[in-house]
């Protein structure tokens, strides 16, 4: 998807996109899913893109957390879960900053469950 010019994105759309990424930190996949389902039929492609990206990232994180849980029985997962949590924090903040600038963002190393 092409970068959206910052001037063509409405301020309200930026705010919702920011809240989608930050909501993923607190509510996992629930906040992005709700926004995606509400906005997917509208012409607000900027918010739909950010909601879809946040949803895919949070679903990928759920798999990573589950793998860390399984690996915690051999003690590796106890160390890996801190890296997953730190990646969630850093990448969600980076995505929120990109959304505030009106730029489309794609999370790295994310499984694309929900496609455009």
C-alpha positions in Angstrom: 0.0 0.0 0.0 1.3 3.4 -0.8 2.1 6.0 1.8 -0.8 8.3 2.4 0.0 12.0 2.3 -0.3 13.5 5.7 -2.4 16.4 4.5 -5.0 14.2 2.9 -5.7 12.2 6.0 -8.4 13.6 8.3 -7.4 14.3 11.9 -10.1 12.1 13.3 -8.8 9.2 11.1 -5.3 9.7 12.5 -6.7 9.7 16.1 -8.6 6.4 15.6 -5.5 4.8 13.9 -3.3 5.9 16.9 -5.9 4.5 19.3 -6.0 1.2 17.4 -2.2 0.7 17.9 -2.2 1.8 21.5 -5.3 -0.2 22.2 -3.5 -3.3 21.1 -1.1 -2.8 24.0 -3.9 -2.8 26.6 -6.6 -5.0 24.9 -4.6 -7.2 22.6 -6.6 -8.2 19.5 -9.9 -6.9 20.7 -9.5 -3.1 20.1 -8.1 -3.6 16.5 -10.9 -6.1 15.7 -13.7 -3.8 16.8 -12.3 -0.9 14.8 -11.7 -3.1 11.8 -15.2 -4.5 11.8 -16.8 -1.0 12.2 -14.7 0.7 9.5 -14.1 -2.1 6.9 -17.1 -1.2 4.8 -16.4 2.6 4.9 -14.3 4.6 2.5 -11.8 5.3 5.4 -9.0 3.3 4.0 -6.3 4.8 6.2 -8.0 3.6 9.4 -8.9 0.2 7.9 -5.3 -0.3 7.0 -4.0 0.5 10.5 -6.7 -1.6 12.1 -5.9 -4.6 9.9 -2.2 -4.2 10.6 -2.7 -3.9 14.3 -5.0 -6.9 14.3 -2.6 -9.1 12.3 0.2 -8.1 14.7 -1.7 -8.8 17.8 -2.8 -12.2 16.5 0.8 -13.0 15.6 1.8 -12.0 19.2 -0.8 -14.4 20.6 0.9 -17.2 18.8 4.3 -16.0 20.1 3.0 -15.8 23.7 1.6 -19.3 23.3 4.9 -20.6 22.1 6.7 -18.9 25.0 4.2 -20.6 27.4 5.0 -24.0 25.9 8.7 -23.3 26.0 8.5 -22.1 29.6 8.4 -25.7 30.7 12.0 -26.0 29.6 12.8 -22.4 30.9 13.5 -20.9 27.5 10.1 -19.3 27.2 10.6 -17.4 30.5 13.4 -15.4 28.8 11.7 -15.2 25.4 8.5 -13.7 26.7 10.3 -10.5 27.7 11.5 -10.0 24.2 8.0 -10.5 22.8 6.6 -8.0 25.3 9.3 -5.5 24.5 8.7 -5.9 20.8 5.0 -5.4 21.3 5.7 -2.1 23.2 8.2 -0.7 20.8 6.5 -1.7 17.5 3.1 -0.5 18.7 4.5 2.9 19.7 6.3 3.1 16.3 3.1 2.3 14.5 1.2 4.9 16.5 3.8 7.6 15.6 3.6 6.7 12.0 -0.2 6.9 12.2 0.0 10.3 13.8 2.1 11.4 10.8 -0.5 10.1 8.4 1.8 7.4 7.0 0.8 3.8 6.4 2.8 1.3 8.6 3.4 -2.4 8.3 4.6 -4.4 11.3 7.7 -6.6 10.6 7.6 -10.3 11.0 3.8 -10.4 11.1 1.6 -13.2 9.7 -1.1 -11.6 7.5 -4.2 -13.4 8.7 -6.5 -10.6 7.6 -5.7 -9.5 4.0 -6.9 -6.4 2.1 
